Structures are given as structure tokens and as C-alpha cells.
Amino acid sequence: MQLPVYDITGKAVGKAELSDAVFGVTVNQDLLHQALVYHQANQRQGSSNTLTRGNVSGGGRKPFRQKGTGRARQGTIRAPHMRGGGTVFGPHPRSYRKRLPRRMRRGAIRMALSAKVAAERIFIVENIEAIEPKTKSMAAMLAALDVKGSTLVVMRDAAPEAARAVHNLPRTKALRAELLNVLDLLRYGTLVITPGAIQRAEELWAHTERRRPSEQPEEVAEVA
């Protein structure tokens, strides 16, 4: 498939050929959901912790005698039903990490990119790396493209100037192509990507065949 290529002033300067293996696959909503849960779960720290009645300091002696007070008997002031007492079934440090097969992760990225193309929420812009490291420069480029809402700017390599220009824009993030993930692709409404980043994405995710450990990259290239 072909999509128009723009410059930083919003003018169409040509067309880019996109691989159907990466940008034209059928979207599986269930797989996208699994990949989204996988990324969100792996970002959780799992450091929440509460104190049980055995961890709360104090309460070593009986608060009052067993009989004769007219009150319910109590053994410690650190029981869960007492003020300042321990917590029952509270959270404790744990790992929320999930596993997802690599073929499923790669397939989910292809589906997320294809969904952006199908929704016409992808803009191919050249020379983003050469933009001035100023917020107004990046804002002017997005305005020229008529991009509104949350935006993900993807470049082939690290570009400190462009990243600095994006830093102060609300709901806008700059990312290298090799760090693309389903969470960011679904979180941000519009994808602004460079031709070099498209080439890098196709290098990473266009290959869909399963490789055997004994196969070398040269052998796979010859078979393909």
C-alpha cells in the first residue's frame, strides 16, 4: 500500500510504500487486549504493603480485664477491628508480571500499526529529526498536519532535539522505532512517523515465519 509523505510544513512531497505484512494485517481485538494487559501488568511495581496485627507495634498486654466491665472481651488493642490495629487481607509486595509469547507480541504490534492505517490516523513526515528543539516548532508542524489530540511521534534513531521539542506538548510522546509497543500505539490517537522509522519497523516485524535455533540469518534470507 502507498501513503503520502509530508514535510514539516505539512506539504505532501511524495508517497511511501508500506509493507502489507506490517501495516495491512487483520486486527484481532482479543490479541490486542492480551498484549495491552501484558504491558500494563509488567509496569506495575507491586510494592504496596500493609501491616497485619502481628506487625503493628504495641498491644502486648490485655487492654482490660476479661470479666466485670460489661464490655466485650479483648485480647489486644492491635486487633483488626480496633483503631490503629492491623489490616485483614491487605495488599503485600508481589509480582504482577505476565508472559506473552514473542510471536503474539510481534503480531499485536503489527495489528496496532495496521489499525492506525485503517483508521487513517498515521502521518508519514520526513526530516522530523532536523526540527528545532523548541516546543513551538513541533506544535507548528502538528498544526500544519491538522493533528489534534494525543500524538505519538516515532523516529528511526534517538533525536534529542525532536524529543526536547515534544517534551512540553500535552499528550504527546517521542519514541524510537525499535521501542514501539502496543500500549503506546493504543494510548495515543495519532501516529506521526518518519520514513526511516517505517523502514526500521518493517525490518523488525515484517518477518512472520518461525525460526529454528539452528537457522542462521543468512539461511533465512536465502529461503525468503
N, C-alpha and C positions, 0 to 999 in steps of 0.2 A: 504494500500500500504506500501511497505518497501523501505527505503532509507539507503544507507551506512552511518555509523558513523565513523568519523575520530578523531584522537588525534591532539594535537597542532603541531606535527611534520609532519602532512599530511598523516599518515599511517592509512589505514582502520582497525578498531578494532571490527567491528560488524555491526549490522543492527538495525534500529529503525522502529517500526510500527507506521504509521501515520493514523489518522482518516480521512476517506473519507468525513465526514461531514464538515471538516475544510479545508483540503488540496486537496480535489478531487471534488469540485463543478464546475458546468458550469459557465463560465465567462460571465457576462453581461456588455458589454462595456458602455452602457448608464448609468447603475447604478454606475459604477466606475467613470465615468465623473461627475455625480452628487455629489458623495462623495468627489471627488477632488476639485470641485468648492466650496463645503461646507467648507472644511478645509481651503482653501486659502482665502475665503471671511472672515472667522472668525479670521484670523490672521491679517487682515488689521486694522490699528489704526483709520483711518477716521478722522485724526486731521488736515488735510490740510485746510487752511483758507486764503481768500483774502479779501481785503478791497474794499467796494463799494464807490461810490462818496460821500456817507453820512458819511463814516468812515475815509476818508482821511483828515488829518488836513490841515487847510488853506483854501483859496478860499472863504472867507466870503464876499468880496466885488467884484463888477463887474470889470473885468480886464481892460476894456477901455470903452469909451462911446459907445452908441448904434449906432449913425449915424455920418457920416462925415469922417470916417477913410478909407473908401474903403475896409475894411475887413469884413468878416462875423461876425455877432453879436455873442458875447459870454457872458454867464452869470456867469461862474466860471472857474477858472484855474484847478479845480479838476474834470472836466467832463471826461468821459472815453476816449475821443479822444484827450485829451491834455496830454502832457508828465508829468508824475507824478500823473496822475489822477487815479480815481477808476477803478476797473475791472468789466466788464459786464459778468454775468453768470459764475463767477469763482467758484471754489470749496469752500465749507464751512463745518465745522465739522458735521459729520453724522455717522450713524452706518451702517456697511456693513454686519452685522450678518445675517446668513441664518439658517433655521431649516431643519433638516432631521430626519425622524422617526428612532427610535432606531433599529428597525428590518432591515431597509435599511442600516444603518451604520454598523451593525454587519455582514450583508450579504456582504457588499462591502469589509470588511476585509477578510472574507473567500475567496472571489473571488480573491483578490490581492495575498493572500498566495497560492491559487491554481494556479494562473498564474505563480508564481515563480517556482512551482514544474513542471508545464507543460513545461516551458522554460529551465528546468534543471539549474536554477540559484540559487539553495539553497544548502547549505553545513551544515551538522549537525556535530558539533565539541564539544567534551566533554572537561571539565576542563578549559574552557576559563577563568573562574573567578580566577584560580590559576596562571595565567600568570604573569610574572614580569611586574612591572609598568614602562616599557621602550618602547619607540616607536619602537626600532629595534626588540624587541621581537614580537610585534604584526605584524610588517612588515614581519618578517621571517615566521610567521605562515601563513599569507595570500599568501606569495610566495610559500610555501610548498603545499598549496591547489591550486595553479595556479589561484588565484583570481586576476582579473585585472579590473580596472575601479572603479566606485563608489561602496561602500560596506556598508551595514547596519549590525552591529553586535548586536544580541539580546540575552540577558541573562535573567534568571528567576528573579533574585533579583539584587539589586544595587551592583555593584562590582567596588569600587573606583580605584583599581589597574588596572583593564582592561580598565576602562574608561580613565584613565590617559595615558595608552599605545596607545589608539586610538586618543587622543586629537590632536596630531600634524600630523596625517596622512591626506593627502588631500583627500577630497570627501569620508570620512569615518566617521561614526557616531555610537556610542554605545547607546543602549536603553534597558529599561526593557520590559519584555514581555507584561505586562499589559498596557504599553503606546504605543503599536503598533497602527499605524494608516495608512490609505490609502495613505496619502500624502507622508510619508517616504517610504512606500513599492513601490510606483511608481517612486519616485525620485531616489532611489538607485538601481543600476542594479543587484547586487548580495546580497543575504541574507545569512549571517553566523549566525547560531542559535544553542543553546545548547539543549541537550535532555530535561533538566528541563524547558527551555522556551517553548518547544513544548508541554510538559505536561500542562504547565500553559495556553497556548493558547487554548488547547482543553478544559480545564476546563471553560474558559471564553466564548468561541464561538461555542462549539460543540452543545449546546442545541438550537434547532431551533423552538421549539414549543412556542406558545404564552401562557404566564402565566396570570391567572386571579388574581386580587388583593387579593382575599380570599384564594388563594392557598398558602400553606407553602412549603418551600424547601423539607421537609421530605415527603410530599404528592406527590410532583412532582417526587422525586426519586423513590417512590414506583410505580407510574404509568409507569415511564420509565423502 
